[in-house]
Amino acid sequence: MDVTVTNARDRKRYEARVDGTLAAIADYIPTDELVAFTHTEVLDGFEGQGVGSVLVGRALDDVRGQHLAVLAVCPFVSGYVQRHPEYSDLLYRSRTGAVAD
């Protein structure tokens, strides 16, 4: 399965497409220091195929490339980071040093 992930900045979401068809989205709120992921949705017909995981992994890679932190408000994104500790360094830390996921 060929999954293409793009950052649709005008819609404030990452989009995953499978063979050109929109398959999943990850909504976010950008700030100067972080990206707050608020909602991830895998569209009908694409559930259970790993599209959501590909979407979130590539979105996190993109955020890392921008040198920003991640606030994982969305349970899917939060769970993904818990299962993939290589992304834990991206989690936003408050001024007190507490991790906000």
Residue pairs with C-beta under 8 A, 6 or more apart in sequence:
1 18
1 49
1 50
1 51
2 18
2 19
3 16
3 17
3 18
3 23
3 51
3 54
3 55
4 16
4 17
4 18
5 14
5 15
5 16
5 17
5 54
5 55
5 58
5 59
6 14
6 15
6 17
7 14
7 59
7 62
8 14
8 15
12 27
12 28
12 29
12 30
13 25
13 26
13 27
13 28
14 25
14 26
14 28
14 55
14 58
14 59
14 62
15 22
15 24
15 25
15 55
16 22
16 23
16 24
16 25
16 51
16 52
16 54
16 55
16 58
17 23
18 46
18 51
22 43
23 42
23 43
23 45
23 46
23 51
24 40
24 41
24 42
24 43
24 46
24 51
24 52
24 55
25 39
25 40
25 41
25 43
25 55
26 37
26 39
26 40
26 55
26 56
26 59
26 74
26 76
26 77
27 37
27 38
27 39
27 40
27 74
28 35
28 36
28 37
28 38
28 59
29 35
29 36
29 38
30 36
33 68
33 69
33 92
34 68
34 69
34 70
34 71
34 92
35 63
35 66
35 68
35 69
35 70
35 71
36 70
36 71
36 73
37 56
37 59
37 70
37 71
37 72
37 73
37 74
37 77
38 73
38 74
39 74
40 52
40 55
40 56
40 74
40 76
40 77
42 51
42 52
52 76
53 80
56 76
56 77
56 80
57 80
57 84
60 70
60 77
60 80
60 81
60 87
60 90
63 69
63 70
63 90
64 87
64 90
69 90
69 91
69 92
69 93
70 77
70 81
70 87
70 90
70 91
70 92
71 91
71 92
71 100
71 101
72 78
72 81
72 91
72 101
78 101
80 87
81 87
81 88
81 90
81 91
81 101
82 101
91 99
91 100
91 101
92 99
92 100
93 99
93 100
94 100
